[in-house]
Amino acid sequence: MASELRVNTLKDASGNNSIATSVVASGSAKATLFYNQASPTVLDSYNVASVTDVSTGVFDPQYTNNMGSGNYSCSRMGVAVAANLDVVSYAYNKAAGSVRCYNGENNAAIDYTQTDVVVFGDLA
Amino acid sequence: MASILKVDTLTGVTTAGSISVTGEGNSTTTNLQQGLCKTWVNFTGVSSTASRDSFNVASLTDDGTGQTTIAFTSAMSNVNYTGSWYNNGAASGPALNQFANAFTGGFGARTTANYGVYAYSSVAIDSYWNDSVIHGDLA
């Protein structure tokens, strides 16, 4: 049977390791994406409805459940295929429903076969 | 009324590995298990690679200049996990962590047991500050 528990604080059975449920909500990632832009494929995701392939090295994850605003944090990664590469990955144009992501390598945009997005912030 | 729940393990009723948490907007729910970070680590790669603190990290392996393999204590269910990785591209403390360092880097190979990271600042470099976080599905 489905159930709903309303509680302010969680502790372990010994009464230690206290954490407020508000911290659980705020501290949880709200979206994750592992994406192959070279042959556009979502390898794994959470709270991502679709991904728009904009141009080389640029793509927009679209959220299933929107964020409350564009003022959230987004961590980005590309995947270096060798150790000695200048890899730059970042997010910009953050909106409630999507975020624009860029990957570059040695000063040129690139479609990576593996790239990462993790979003923290407030849901709508 | 304030309330405290004392418990060692949380398990979903309908699906053991799925618990909903109401989000900050008081309407949309987010999934507790999906949102939790599964691994994090703060380590130095200078002199001898060593963890300062970590969660779900069994070991760090120095694979060469700027290259480290991070092994999980509890394995991931597949290789399609996501995360982030930061290094300060400097061989000593934060005083050298300046904008001009142009530090970058990326993930290396991923398996269910471990993943690689590469630190770079014009050349491969053993960095003093290295931070990584992993999200995805545990086995």
Interface residues (C-beta under 8 A of the other chain):
Chain A: M1 A2 S3 L5 R6 V7 N8 T9 L10 K11 D12 A13 S14 G15 S18 T21 V24 A25 S26 S28 A29 K30 T32 L33 F34 L43 D44 Y46 N47 N65 N66 G68 S75 R76 M77 G78 V79 A80 A82 A83 N84 L85 D86 V87 V88 S89 Q114 D116 V117 V118 D122 L123 A124
Chain B: A2 S3 I4 L5 K6 V7 D8 L10 V13 T14 V21 T22 G23 E24 G25 S27 T28 T30 N31 L32 Q34 G35 L36 C37 G64 T65 G66 Q67 N78 N80 Y81 T82 G83 S84 W85 A102 T104 G105 G106 F107 G108 R110 Y118 Y120 S122 V123 A124 V133 H135 G136 D137
